[in-house]
Amino acid sequence: MNKSCFAILLACSLFPSSLHAAPIGEVIAEMAGKCWKLPEKIDYQKASAIFEVTYNAEGELLEIITVEYRPVREAGKVFALSAQQALLDCANKTDVKSRTIRVVMNYTAPRSNEPLIMKRSLR
């Protein structure tokens, strides 16, 4: 076994949690999702908002910049504002120190009116 393979195996054994950890942006989105309230009276089938979220050295939220939102109309803007409020309310203090993280907040409506696909028994 050459030295580079040994170094990779050693690094993986020393830091196994890094192999299974969720990306920081997903963790922050999950934190915000716990208190996220979708806007009322707007029927979203699919919507998303992308933010750049900056934390200071103590892990406190400094800034949220909206990069993009969809749908690109008033409903999307309202969706992005609700996602931003969730970030302010539930992701304002993290373990992230002195970094800017890209956070994607998504919503897809549950599909309740689609027909069920039934498969025949193999017997």
C-alpha positions as CSV (number, residue, x, y, z in Angstrom):
1,M,0.0,0.0,0.0
2,N,1.5,3.4,-0.9
3,K,1.8,6.3,1.4
4,S,-1.1,8.3,0.0
5,C,-3.6,5.5,0.5
6,F,-2.4,5.0,4.0
7,A,-2.8,8.8,4.7
8,I,-6.4,8.7,3.4
9,L,-7.3,5.6,5.5
10,L,-5.8,7.2,8.5
11,A,-7.7,10.5,8.0
12,C,-11.0,8.6,7.6
13,S,-10.4,6.6,10.8
14,L,-9.5,9.7,12.7
15,F,-12.5,11.8,11.5
16,P,-15.3,9.3,10.8
17,S,-18.1,11.7,11.7
18,S,-17.1,14.0,8.8
19,L,-18.0,11.3,6.4
20,H,-21.6,11.1,7.6
21,A,-22.3,14.7,8.6
22,A,-25.0,16.6,6.7
23,P,-23.9,19.8,5.0
24,I,-24.1,22.8,7.3
25,G,-26.6,24.5,5.0
26,E,-29.0,21.6,5.4
27,V,-28.6,21.6,9.1
28,I,-29.4,25.3,9.3
29,A,-32.4,24.9,6.9
30,E,-33.7,22.1,9.2
31,M,-33.3,24.3,12.3
32,A,-35.4,27.0,10.5
33,G,-37.9,24.5,9.3
34,K,-38.9,23.7,12.9
35,C,-40.7,27.0,13.3
36,W,-41.4,28.0,9.7
37,K,-44.9,29.1,9.0
38,L,-45.9,29.1,5.3
39,P,-47.9,32.2,4.2
40,E,-51.6,31.7,4.4
41,K,-54.0,32.0,1.5
42,I,-51.3,31.2,-1.0
43,D,-51.4,27.8,-2.7
44,Y,-47.8,26.7,-3.3
45,Q,-47.2,23.6,-5.4
46,K,-43.4,24.1,-5.3
47,A,-41.3,26.9,-4.0
48,S,-37.8,27.6,-3.0
49,A,-35.6,30.4,-1.6
50,I,-31.8,30.5,-1.5
51,F,-30.0,32.6,1.1
52,E,-26.5,33.5,2.1
53,V,-26.5,33.5,5.9
54,T,-23.5,35.0,7.8
55,Y,-22.6,34.1,11.4
56,N,-20.1,36.0,13.7
57,A,-17.3,34.5,15.8
58,E,-19.9,33.6,18.6
59,G,-22.2,31.8,16.1
60,E,-24.8,34.6,16.2
61,L,-26.7,35.5,13.0
62,L,-25.3,38.7,11.5
63,E,-26.9,38.9,8.0
64,I,-29.2,37.2,5.6
65,I,-29.0,37.9,1.9
66,T,-31.7,36.6,-0.4
67,V,-29.9,35.2,-3.5
68,E,-32.9,33.8,-5.4
69,Y,-36.5,32.7,-4.9
70,R,-39.1,30.8,-6.9
71,P,-41.7,31.3,-8.1
72,V,-40.4,34.6,-9.4
73,R,-43.5,36.7,-8.6
74,E,-45.2,38.2,-5.6
75,A,-46.0,34.7,-4.2
76,G,-42.3,33.8,-4.3
77,K,-41.3,36.9,-2.6
78,V,-43.8,36.3,0.2
79,F,-42.5,32.7,0.5
80,A,-38.9,34.0,0.8
81,L,-39.9,36.4,3.5
82,S,-41.5,33.7,5.5
83,A,-38.4,31.5,5.1
84,Q,-36.2,34.4,6.1
85,Q,-38.3,35.0,9.3
86,A,-37.9,31.3,10.2
87,L,-34.1,31.7,9.9
88,L,-34.2,34.7,12.2
89,D,-36.4,32.9,14.7
90,C,-34.9,29.5,14.8
91,A,-31.4,29.6,13.3
92,N,-30.1,32.8,14.9
93,K,-27.6,30.9,17.1
94,T,-25.5,28.0,15.8
95,D,-22.2,26.2,16.1
96,V,-21.1,27.9,12.8
97,K,-18.4,30.5,13.6
98,S,-17.3,33.4,11.4
99,R,-18.7,31.9,8.2
100,T,-21.2,32.6,5.4
101,I,-23.3,29.6,4.5
102,R,-25.6,29.1,1.5
103,V,-29.0,27.9,2.8
104,V,-31.7,26.5,0.5
105,M,-35.3,26.4,1.8
106,N,-37.7,24.2,-0.3
107,Y,-41.3,23.4,-0.2
108,T,-43.3,20.9,-2.3
109,A,-47.0,20.5,-1.7
110,P,-48.2,17.0,-0.8
111,R,-50.0,15.3,-3.7
112,S,-53.2,14.0,-2.3
113,N,-55.3,13.9,-5.4
114,E,-53.1,11.6,-7.5
115,P,-54.4,8.1,-8.2
116,L,-52.8,5.3,-6.3
117,I,-50.7,2.8,-8.3
118,M,-51.8,-0.6,-7.5
119,K,-49.7,-3.6,-8.3
120,R,-51.1,-7.1,-8.7
121,S,-50.1,-9.8,-6.4
122,L,-47.5,-12.2,-7.8
123,R,-49.6,-15.2,-6.7
